[in-house]
């Protein structure tokens, strides 16, 4: 194509291309490689040979480097030892020490089969391995729950069927959080909705710098339903406990805004500001070093005597906290900043984050708040405005504001 532009006078100059482009080992004709990259390496015009990549020590951290067109190299899809594989997920290991869970669905969406596969990964690791790394080879980490996989169940069984499916997904999230071995989320690209919830329930997150993390269910007229709101409420209680200010509302504010406005961190560092990434998590500048770092993070935690978090009750803001949040929502609705349906969704989010109709300071469990999440999620599924948003997203790929 470059030669055609030169011949037609469309190029910036008429300097001819070198002869080796059309003749010799690079050329498509006469048995050449048909490109500058081949299984033997990349073409060096000075020596006239294909030279393999350098083997400097820094490259040993890149277990599956991104390959150039025509280049040969290890493929994560077939590498290592497969422990279990189906159409949704592959569980495998490189060193017989850490289980790697690679999601195979479109956009790495979390379907019921993916959730079951993640549960099997934890079972395998607790029996014979040092930990689990959730890493899918390429972007994204996960774009969220598989809405299309939910539709048949909703059409046949209504909200009751979805309630059961959400309950099972919540159970698996808690299984990941309280696993006896560390579960590491190796995040690259999008970690939205269910993908964000999967990451925050892991023992630790290792993120590529260019990662986008957030709870975006409001965009399809829903609330986070796999423990995302429970995570925000629990973290607010933990932060308040560590502070001299015991009022929960200041610690809930940022998390509530992030969930109600579907805020997404546009980098790993910005996601830390939203509360989805902790100071103890690891940020990796080079995407090809993500798996290496995550595996070693799992091994380090295991070698350090990793113990799952102690399951305990925590305080919530209660009905008075909900009333405080509701006051600001009314102002936003009446001022025309949000629609009536946005107001309704935010009101449901506030109800979950503050623990529902209980007194301020009431101690609750994660399971209790997850039950409130499911109730809010299923009530919205039957709302006509939410159904419009879901169908709009599935048909156009863009959020519908109604």
Secondary structure, DSSP 8 states (H G I E B T S, - for coil): -HHHHHHHT-SS------GGGTSSTTSSSTT--SSSEETTEEEETTTTEEE-----GGGGG-TT----TT-----TTT-SEEEEE-SSEEEEESSSSEEEEEE-SGGG-B-HHHHHHHHHHHHHHHHH-SEEEE--SSS-SB--B-HHHHHHHHHHHHHHHHHHHHHHHHHHHHHHHT-SSEEEEEEEEEEETHHHHHHHTSSEEEEEEEEEEE--GGGGT----SSHHHHHHHHHHHHHHTSS---SHHHHHHHHHHHHTT-EESSHHHHHHHTSS-TTSEEESSGGGHHHHHHHHHHHHHHTT--------EE--HHHHHHHHHHHHHHHHHTTSS-HHHHHHHHHHHHHHTTSSS-TT-EE-HHHHHHHHHHHHHHHHT-HHHHHHHHHHHHHSS----
